[in-house]
Each structure stands twice: as structure tokens, then as C-alpha cells.
């Protein structure tokens, strides 16, 4: 099956690990040596309409893709565990 980047952008990415919707494909990482797709990138969600920046991007390695269907892409993605760190953005002004 051949698929254009434009077609990939309309596919919804679902995590089979927990059934969560991760978003839509926003970008691709390409290995320029082998000319192969290395990963899918889903941009992080905007925080408060973008005024507080955005969450980290989700990068899904090509090996973690289970199925590419007509409307969805099923992936096996374990999100990194975040430890509570110092506030970011304007929250740092109010907390420190």
C-alpha cells in the first residue's frame, strides 16, 4: 500500500496499549541515509489556546506501528512517565 504524507495527516493515531487517541500525524522523521521513514510525529496539544506553549510532541518509532488502516493508525506506544518538576511557562511566575 502506498500512502502520501497528505493522506497520513488525516489518519487518527490510536494507542493499542491503553486505547487512547493520541492525535493525528503532523510530521514524519525520515532517515536520510536509508531513505526510510523512521518515525511519526504528533505535535503536542496547545495549552490554553497556545498562550502557555504546547505539550511535548509524541514521536512514534516506525517499529511501534501495528497497523495502518484507511482512517486510523494503531500503534504500541508507552508514554514516558513524567515526574512532577518545576512549573513551566507563566505558572513559574505564580509558584516561584
CORKA-V990743 format. One line per field, one symbol per residue. burial: I if it has 16 or more other ideal C-beta (glycine too) atoms within 10 Angstrom, else O. A space follows every 50 residues. Layout:
burial: ???
This chain:
burial: OOOOOOOIOOIOIIIOOOOOOIIOIOOOOOOOOOOOOOIIOIOOOOOOOO OOOOOOOIOIOOOIIOOIOOOOIIIOIOOOOOOOOOOOOOOOOOOO
